[in-house]
Amino acid sequence: MLITVLATSIAGYSPVADKPSSALQSILQLRLLIGYLGEKAQFAWWPSSFFDQSSRLFLEPAFPRTLRTAQYHGVVEAARRFHDEHLSAGAFHLFRLPEEMEQDLHTAMQSLDRGSSIYSPDNEDSALGALQDVSGSATVEALGPASVGSVSEIYSRATLQGIAAVYRSSFLNNERAFPYLLP
């Protein structure tokens, strides 16, 4: 089933050109939430466990100053592979964006790892609650691939809410949906 969520932009706002840091942080936050919830200790969409205590004990000696960045990149890669298996070749999604955007996200994550705080889920319920906060009043039920707009709209609040709503519904209904972005 294909569900399309229409994402709107603020008049005069060019999402790709403006790249506000708050939008980058929102994408990072969404990646961390979905990444955490998709791990095997929660909903087991992918076989990683980068946010488990045992992984932290393993990663911390190797990455003492950049632990969160290491966890982030590990879970993003696990989620990227999983999504790529279920979407058509070349499809963009939360975990596979154009290279320029990926570089901006990497830089933003590094700066957050050096001092700024970004929400890190403690448990499944708090992560689902945070996902509800991101999705707002948007509700979308989907199964399988679900179009949520175009990649040029990734920085818009409505697109991020749509993505969050698809994932939240999937986790709560114990189904798998894959929000993707058109080129």
Beta strands, then each sheet from edge to edge (+ up, - down):
strand 1: 92-93
strand 2: 144-150
strand 3: 177-182
sheet 1: 1+ 3- 2-
end
